[in-house]
Amino acid sequence: MAAPTRVVIVGGGFAGFETGRTLRKALPKDADTELVLVNPTDYFLYLPLLPEVAAAVVDPRRVTVSLPAALPGVRLALGEAHAIDLDRRTVGYTDPEGGEHTLGYDRLVLAAGSVNKLLPIPGVVEHAHGFRGVPEALYLRDHIIRQVELAAATDDPAERAARCTFVVVGAGYTGTEVAAQGPLFTKAIAARHPELADQKMRWLLLDVAKNVLPELSPRLSRAADRVLRARDVEVRMGDSVAEATKEGVRLKSGGFVSTRSLVWCVGVRPDPLVAGAGLPTQEGRLITEPTLAVPGHPEVFACGDAAAVPDLTRPGEVTAMTAQHATRQGKLAGRNVAASLVGGRLRRYKHHDLGFVVDLGGWQAAANPLRIPLSGFPAKIVTRAYHLMAMPGNRVRTATDWLLDAVLGRQTVQLGLVRSAEVPLDTATPEVPHRKPREVVENR
């Protein structure tokens, strides 16, 4: 008997998840096709709510959705993809226990996503922490609680002030949300420690841009700026970190800020896996046709942050690295892969912007659904409604967490599950144990 046609999807983020879900539905029921998803975790991560995980608003389990449960009919190959062989049509990956595996494919979808963007600033890699996954969010939550608790335990005013100072670099969506949630979180923690009654919880937001949330309209940017300043966040636009040390950060504008907390939210870069595939790239992203197919390799598709997809609404440009694009491209990739297998027509990716939402904590948010600018409570309703619609699972549990937070407040205990060494800023080069391969899975 002939082996079934195999489609391998690399990456289980927004793009890869939607590719698998759409492809499973688009294929004929009698199709002899095997779908395999290679991903280092067994869950899909809903990234937009990570700041709420770090601020103890939402339980980390709410932002994770089981891939085997959400994608029945798609086999999960648990591991980190590390090699693409286009000539042999294989994908090499390493499982969590160090075993080396090889998967053959008839169709390949590269949706490897992105990793933290690094800048050549002394000390940042050693002393800053990024914000790309559940471990980082859990570490940051524990770290903030720990710093406030250690501040309460010391009689040294300088040490207390440093431990109660938190620096966030990057005023995009993630950085702004972290900086907005931060003061509410530290206020809740400090309320449990009478010795900190007169201690200021200092939060700084740095960015070389002129305004916070430069991607949004000036009106919404100003609204977010007002919320931040109302919470005493020191918004320093046009400034950034020149050097990071164990004792604090030196700013480009001059001066030294004593702190034990440096949160790195300056953006993302494509996963280096795509550059190693030997295919043409644009700023680290695979160049694709509007159909998401890779030129010269009709059996290979790419989508999401890993792909430089032509933006047909802006000739000469490529789509931005956002969850909205990744989700839509994943759906198109699933349909186009199915069409390529049954002889159908491939469709081109053309998007219509639905707007963006930014949760600023408390009852504040900024949003522009269908280009209608909103701020304050109306934006909060739209933001939370959008997240509940966009999440592929855990909607009731997430809404319950929001309700409990509004009624009962936050739980401020550190669990100590994630250590600093386990969440390095440079997530692109994880240390993988080198062991003798235990298993090799070949296509034929």
C-alpha positions as CSV (number, residue, x, y, z in Angstrom):
1,M,0.0,0.0,0.0
2,A,1.2,3.5,-0.8
3,A,2.1,5.7,2.1
4,P,-0.3,8.5,2.8
5,T,0.5,12.0,1.7
6,R,2.1,13.8,4.6
7,V,1.8,17.5,5.4
8,V,4.2,18.8,8.1
9,I,3.5,22.1,9.8
10,V,6.4,23.6,11.8
11,G,5.1,25.8,14.6
12,G,2.0,25.8,16.7
13,G,1.5,29.5,17.1
14,F,-1.3,31.6,15.6
15,A,-0.3,30.8,12.0
16,G,0.5,27.1,12.5
17,F,-2.5,26.4,14.7
18,E,-4.9,28.0,12.1
19,T,-3.1,26.1,9.3
20,G,-3.8,22.8,11.0
21,R,-7.3,23.6,12.0
22,T,-8.3,24.9,8.5
23,L,-6.5,22.2,6.6
24,R,-8.2,19.4,8.6
25,K,-11.6,20.9,7.6
26,A,-10.6,21.7,3.9
27,L,-9.4,18.2,3.0
28,P,-11.9,15.7,1.6
29,K,-13.0,13.2,4.2
30,D,-11.7,10.4,2.1
31,A,-8.3,12.0,1.6
32,D,-5.4,9.7,2.5
33,T,-3.4,12.5,4.1
34,E,-1.4,12.6,7.4
35,L,-1.2,15.9,9.1
36,V,1.8,16.4,11.5
37,L,2.4,19.5,13.7
38,V,6.0,20.0,15.0
39,N,6.0,22.2,18.1
40,P,8.1,22.4,21.3
41,T,5.0,22.5,23.6
42,D,1.8,20.6,23.5
43,Y,-0.3,23.8,23.7
44,F,-1.2,26.8,21.6
45,L,-0.3,30.0,23.4
46,Y,-2.7,33.0,23.3
47,L,0.1,35.6,23.5
48,P,-2.0,38.8,23.9
49,L,-3.0,37.9,27.4
50,L,0.5,37.2,28.7
51,P,0.7,40.6,30.4
52,E,-2.4,39.7,32.5
53,V,-0.7,36.4,33.4
54,A,2.4,38.3,34.6
55,A,0.2,40.7,36.6
56,A,-1.7,37.8,38.3
57,V,-5.0,38.7,36.6
58,V,-5.4,35.5,34.6
59,D,-4.2,32.0,35.4
60,P,-1.5,30.8,33.0
61,R,-3.6,27.8,32.1
62,R,-6.2,30.1,30.6
63,V,-3.8,31.3,27.8
64,T,-2.8,27.7,26.8
65,V,-5.0,25.4,24.7
66,S,-4.2,21.8,24.3
67,L,-3.1,21.1,20.7
68,P,-4.2,17.4,20.7
69,A,-7.6,18.4,22.0
70,A,-8.1,21.4,19.7
71,L,-6.7,19.7,16.6
72,P,-8.1,16.2,16.4
73,G,-6.7,14.4,13.4
74,V,-3.5,16.3,13.5
75,R,-0.6,14.3,15.0
76,L,1.6,16.3,17.4
77,A,5.4,15.8,17.0
78,L,6.6,17.3,20.3
79,G,10.0,18.9,19.7
80,E,12.1,21.8,18.4
81,A,12.6,21.9,14.7
82,H,16.3,22.6,13.9
83,A,16.9,21.6,10.2
84,I,15.0,21.8,6.9
85,D,16.3,19.7,4.0
86,L,14.6,20.9,0.8
87,D,16.2,18.3,-1.5
88,R,15.3,15.3,0.7
89,R,12.1,17.0,1.8
90,T,12.7,16.3,5.5
91,V,12.4,18.2,8.7
92,G,14.7,17.4,11.6
93,Y,13.6,18.1,15.2
94,T,14.7,17.4,18.7
95,D,12.2,16.2,21.3
96,P,12.2,17.4,24.9
97,E,14.4,14.5,26.1
98,G,17.1,15.1,23.5
99,G,16.0,12.5,20.9
100,E,16.7,13.3,17.3
101,H,14.0,12.7,14.7
102,T,13.5,13.2,11.0
103,L,10.1,13.7,9.3
104,G,9.6,13.4,5.6
105,Y,7.0,15.6,3.9
106,D,5.0,16.0,0.7
107,R,3.9,19.5,1.7
108,L,5.6,21.7,4.3
109,V,4.2,24.8,6.0
110,L,6.8,26.9,7.8
111,A,5.1,28.8,10.6
112,A,8.0,28.9,13.1
113,G,7.1,32.3,14.4
114,S,9.5,34.7,16.1
115,V,11.9,35.1,19.0
116,N,13.0,38.1,21.1
117,K,14.6,40.9,19.2
118,L,18.1,41.6,20.5
119,L,20.1,44.8,20.3
120,P,23.9,45.2,20.8
121,I,23.6,46.8,24.3
122,P,26.1,45.7,26.9
123,G,24.5,43.7,29.7
124,V,21.0,43.4,28.3
125,V,21.3,39.7,27.4
126,E,22.6,38.9,30.9
127,H,20.3,41.0,33.0
128,A,17.0,41.5,31.0
129,H,14.2,39.1,30.5
130,G,11.9,38.9,27.5
131,F,8.2,38.2,27.2
132,R,7.5,35.5,24.6
133,G,6.0,32.6,26.6
134,V,4.4,31.3,29.7
135,P,7.7,30.6,31.5
136,E,8.7,34.3,31.0
137,A,5.3,35.5,32.3
138,L,5.5,33.2,35.3
139,Y,9.0,34.3,36.0
140,L,8.2,38.0,35.8
141,R,5.1,37.5,38.1
142,D,7.2,35.8,40.7
143,H,10.1,38.2,40.2
144,I,7.9,41.3,40.8
145,I,6.4,39.8,44.0
146,R,9.8,38.7,45.2
147,Q,11.3,42.2,44.7
148,V,8.5,43.8,46.7
149,E,8.8,41.3,49.5
150,L,12.6,41.6,49.7
151,A,12.1,45.4,49.8
152,A,9.8,45.0,52.7
153,A,12.4,42.9,54.5
154,T,15.3,45.3,54.3
155,D,16.1,48.5,56.3
156,D,18.4,49.9,53.6
157,P,16.5,52.8,51.9
158,A,18.7,52.5,48.7
159,E,18.1,48.8,48.3
160,R,14.4,49.2,49.0
161,A,14.1,51.8,46.4
162,A,16.0,49.8,43.8
163,R,13.9,46.7,44.4
164,C,10.7,48.8,44.0
165,T,11.9,50.2,40.7
166,F,10.8,48.4,37.5
167,V,12.1,49.3,34.0
168,V,10.2,48.3,30.8
169,V,11.9,48.8,27.5
170,G,9.7,49.1,24.4
171,A,6.4,51.1,24.2
172,G,4.7,48.9,21.6
173,Y,1.7,46.7,22.5
174,T,3.3,44.4,24.9
175,G,5.6,46.9,26.7
176,T,2.7,49.4,27.1
177,E,0.4,46.7,28.5
178,V,3.1,45.5,30.9
179,A,3.9,49.0,32.1
180,A,0.2,49.8,32.5
181,Q,-0.6,46.6,34.5
182,G,2.6,46.9,36.6
183,P,1.6,49.7,39.0
184,L,-1.8,48.0,39.8
185,F,0.0,44.8,40.5
186,T,2.7,46.2,42.8
187,K,0.1,48.3,44.6
188,A,-1.8,45.1,45.4
189,I,1.4,43.4,46.6
190,A,2.6,46.4,48.7
191,A,-0.8,46.6,50.4
192,R,0.1,43.4,52.2
193,H,3.2,45.0,53.7
194,P,2.6,47.9,56.1
195,E,6.3,48.7,56.2
196,L,6.0,49.8,52.6
197,A,3.2,52.3,53.2
198,D,5.4,55.3,52.3
199,Q,7.5,53.5,49.7
200,K,7.0,54.6,46.1
201,M,6.5,51.8,43.5
202,R,8.4,53.3,40.5
203,W,7.7,52.1,37.0
204,L,9.6,53.5,33.9
205,L,8.7,52.9,30.2
206,L,11.4,53.6,27.7
207,D,11.4,53.8,24.0
208,V,13.3,55.6,21.2
209,A,10.0,56.3,19.5
210,K,8.3,59.7,19.9
211,N,5.1,58.3,21.3
212,V,3.8,55.2,23.1
213,L,2.0,52.8,20.8
214,P,3.3,54.4,17.6
215,E,1.3,51.9,15.6
216,L,-2.0,53.5,16.7
217,S,-3.5,56.8,15.8
218,P,-2.2,59.9,17.7
219,R,-5.5,60.1,19.5
220,L,-5.3,56.5,20.9
221,S,-1.6,57.0,21.6
222,R,-2.4,60.1,23.7
223,A,-5.1,58.2,25.6
224,A,-2.7,55.4,26.5
225,D,-0.1,57.9,27.5
226,R,-2.6,59.6,29.9
227,V,-3.5,56.3,31.5
228,L,0.2,55.5,32.1
229,R,1.0,58.9,33.6
230,A,-2.1,58.8,35.8
231,R,-0.6,55.7,37.3
232,D,2.7,57.5,37.9
233,V,4.5,55.6,35.2
234,E,7.5,57.6,34.1
235,V,7.0,57.6,30.3
236,R,10.4,58.5,28.7
237,M,10.1,58.6,25.0
238,G,13.2,59.2,22.9
239,D,15.3,57.3,25.5
240,S,16.5,53.8,26.1
241,V,19.1,51.7,27.8
242,A,22.8,52.3,27.1
243,E,24.0,49.6,29.5
244,A,22.5,47.1,31.9
245,T,24.2,45.8,35.1
246,K,23.2,43.8,38.1
247,E,22.6,47.0,40.0
248,G,20.6,48.8,37.4
249,V,20.6,50.5,34.0
250,R,22.4,53.4,32.5
251,L,20.2,55.5,30.2
252,K,21.2,56.9,26.8
253,S,20.1,60.3,28.0
254,G,22.5,60.0,30.9
255,G,22.0,59.0,34.5
256,F,21.7,55.7,36.2
257,V,18.5,54.0,37.4
258,S,19.0,51.6,40.3
259,T,16.8,48.6,39.7
260,R,16.7,44.8,39.9
261,S,14.0,44.5,37.2
262,L,14.6,45.0,33.4
263,V,11.7,43.8,31.1
264,W,12.6,43.6,27.4
265,C,9.7,44.3,25.1
266,V,11.4,45.9,22.1
267,G,9.9,43.6,19.5
268,V,10.6,40.3,17.8
269,R,12.6,38.8,15.0
270,P,11.9,35.8,12.8
271,D,12.9,32.4,14.2
272,P,16.5,31.7,12.9
273,L,15.2,28.3,11.6
274,V,13.9,30.0,8.5
275,A,17.2,31.6,7.6
276,G,18.9,28.2,7.9
277,A,16.6,26.7,5.3
278,G,18.7,28.1,2.4
279,L,15.8,30.0,0.9
280,P,15.7,33.8,0.0
281,T,14.7,35.9,2.9
282,Q,13.9,39.6,3.6
283,E,15.0,40.8,7.0
284,G,15.1,37.2,8.2
285,R,11.6,36.3,6.9
286,L,11.1,33.8,4.0
287,I,10.0,35.5,0.8
288,T,6.7,34.1,-0.4
289,E,4.3,34.5,-3.3
290,P,0.9,36.2,-2.4
291,T,-0.4,32.6,-2.3
292,L,2.1,31.9,0.6
293,A,3.9,29.4,-1.6
294,V,7.7,29.7,-1.6
295,P,9.1,30.7,-5.0
296,G,10.8,27.7,-6.7
297,H,9.3,25.2,-4.1
298,P,5.6,24.8,-4.7
299,E,5.5,22.1,-2.0
300,V,6.6,24.6,0.6
301,F,4.4,27.3,2.2
302,A,5.2,29.9,4.8
303,C,3.0,32.2,6.9
304,G,3.0,34.3,10.1
305,D,6.1,36.0,11.5
306,A,8.4,33.7,9.6
307,A,7.1,34.8,6.2
308,A,7.6,38.0,4.2
309,V,4.2,37.9,2.6
310,P,3.5,40.7,0.0
311,D,1.0,43.2,1.3
312,L,-1.4,43.6,-1.7
313,T,-2.9,46.7,0.0
314,R,0.5,48.4,0.1
315,P,2.4,47.6,-3.1
316,G,6.1,47.0,-2.4
317,E,5.7,46.2,1.3
318,V,5.2,43.0,3.3
319,T,2.7,42.3,6.0
320,A,3.5,43.2,9.6
321,M,4.4,40.6,12.2
322,T,1.1,40.6,14.1
323,A,-1.2,38.0,15.5
324,Q,-3.9,39.2,13.2
325,H,-1.9,38.6,10.0
326,A,-0.6,35.3,11.4
327,T,-4.2,34.0,12.1
328,R,-5.5,35.0,8.6
329,Q,-2.4,33.7,6.8
330,G,-2.7,30.4,8.6
331,K,-6.3,30.0,7.5
332,L,-5.3,30.7,3.9
333,A,-2.3,28.4,4.1
334,G,-4.6,25.6,5.2
335,R,-6.9,26.2,2.3
336,N,-4.1,26.6,-0.3
337,V,-2.3,23.4,0.9
338,A,-5.5,21.5,0.5
339,A,-6.0,23.0,-2.9
340,S,-2.5,22.0,-4.0
341,L,-3.2,18.4,-3.0
342,V,-6.5,18.1,-4.9
343,G,-5.6,20.3,-7.9
344,G,-7.6,23.4,-6.8
345,R,-6.8,27.0,-7.3
346,L,-4.5,28.8,-4.9
347,R,-5.8,32.1,-3.5
348,R,-3.8,35.2,-2.8
349,Y,-3.5,36.8,0.7
350,K,-5.2,40.2,0.8
351,H,-6.3,41.5,4.2
352,H,-8.6,44.2,5.4
353,D,-7.5,45.8,8.7
354,L,-10.0,45.1,11.5
355,G,-8.2,47.4,14.0
356,F,-6.3,46.7,17.2
357,V,-6.9,46.5,20.9
358,V,-4.6,47.3,23.8
359,D,-5.6,46.4,27.4
360,L,-4.3,48.9,29.9
361,G,-5.4,47.2,33.1
362,G,-8.1,48.1,35.5
363,W,-11.1,49.5,33.5
364,Q,-8.8,51.2,30.8
365,A,-8.0,50.1,27.3
366,A,-7.5,51.6,23.8
367,A,-9.0,50.2,20.7
368,N,-9.9,51.1,17.1
369,P,-12.3,48.4,15.9
370,L,-13.2,49.0,12.2
371,R,-11.1,52.2,12.5
372,I,-13.4,53.7,15.2
373,P,-11.1,55.1,17.9
374,L,-12.2,54.1,21.5
375,S,-10.6,54.6,24.9
376,G,-11.6,54.0,28.5
377,F,-14.4,51.7,29.5
378,P,-16.0,51.3,26.0
379,A,-12.6,50.2,24.7
380,K,-12.3,47.8,27.6
381,I,-15.5,46.1,26.7
382,V,-14.4,45.8,23.0
383,T,-11.0,44.6,24.0
384,R,-12.2,41.8,26.2
385,A,-14.9,40.8,23.8
386,Y,-12.3,40.6,21.0
387,H,-10.1,38.3,23.1
388,L,-12.9,36.0,24.0
389,M,-13.9,35.7,20.4
390,A,-10.3,35.2,19.2
391,M,-9.3,32.6,21.8
392,P,-9.7,29.0,20.5
393,G,-10.6,27.8,24.0
394,N,-10.9,28.5,27.8
395,R,-13.3,31.4,27.2
396,V,-15.5,30.7,30.2
397,R,-12.5,30.2,32.5
398,T,-10.8,33.4,31.3
399,A,-14.0,35.4,31.8
400,T,-14.3,33.9,35.3
401,D,-10.8,35.0,36.1
402,W,-11.6,38.5,35.0
403,L,-14.7,38.5,37.2
404,L,-12.8,37.1,40.2
405,D,-10.1,39.7,39.8
406,A,-12.7,42.5,39.8
407,V,-14.4,41.2,42.9
408,L,-11.7,39.6,45.0
409,G,-8.5,41.2,43.8
410,R,-5.3,39.4,42.9
411,Q,-3.4,36.6,44.4
412,T,0.1,37.8,45.3
413,V,2.1,34.7,46.0
414,Q,5.3,33.6,44.2
415,L,5.4,29.9,43.3
416,G,9.1,29.7,42.3
417,L,8.4,27.4,39.4
418,V,10.7,29.2,36.9
419,R,14.2,30.4,37.7
420,S,16.1,33.2,35.9
421,A,18.4,30.8,34.1
422,E,15.5,29.0,32.5
423,V,14.2,32.1,30.7
424,P,17.2,33.6,28.9
425,L,16.5,36.6,26.7
426,D,18.1,35.0,23.7
427,T,15.5,32.3,23.2
428,A,16.7,31.6,19.6
429,T,19.6,29.4,20.7
430,P,18.4,27.1,23.5
431,E,20.8,24.6,24.9
432,V,19.7,21.2,23.5
433,P,21.3,18.2,25.1
434,H,23.3,16.1,22.6
435,R,22.4,12.5,22.8
436,K,22.5,9.6,20.6
437,P,19.3,9.6,18.4
438,R,16.8,7.2,19.9
439,E,14.4,7.2,16.9
440,V,14.3,8.2,13.3
441,V,11.0,8.6,11.6
442,E,11.3,8.7,7.8
443,N,8.7,9.5,5.3
444,R,9.1,6.4,3.1
